[in-house]
């Protein structure tokens, strides 16, 4: 009977050791999961910042140049299924998951693509500035960019008479 008591004591001691090791492993797993979650949050933050720097800001600048209403332009671009990504070191216009062939993200190429008469692009005709010409500098009006709104002439101006002298 003494052998059975010794064996039972040994088994209880072994179970206690295994339980302690199991608890230590579970604690280590919890620590590693916490570190993983922290690293994933840091990675997502870095990806968002990188996307902002490499894609969003250049697209915002392009939208401000190509359209008098950049927010509406970007919203319409997204609505029709286009998105912009960075591929091979340059911005790429994507239609769904595939890149749009023959369109570099330059002002002229994007303008030509979106004003090509395609039914999908019909709203862009109202959102894109076709030219920066303002009509300023016409005969009898001040030059464009002039700060003066009056036209100087050499002819003497007639004196106004209201009928009373």
Secondary structure, 3 states (H helix, E strand, C coil): CHHHHHHHHHHHHHHHHHHHHHHHHHHHHHHHHHHHHHHHHHHHHHHHHHHHHHHHHHHHHHHHHHCCCHHHHHHHHHHCCEEEEEECCEEEEEECCEEEEEEECCHHHHHHHHCCCCHHHCCHHHHCCCCCCCCCCCCCCCCCCCCCCCCCCCCCCCCCCCCCC
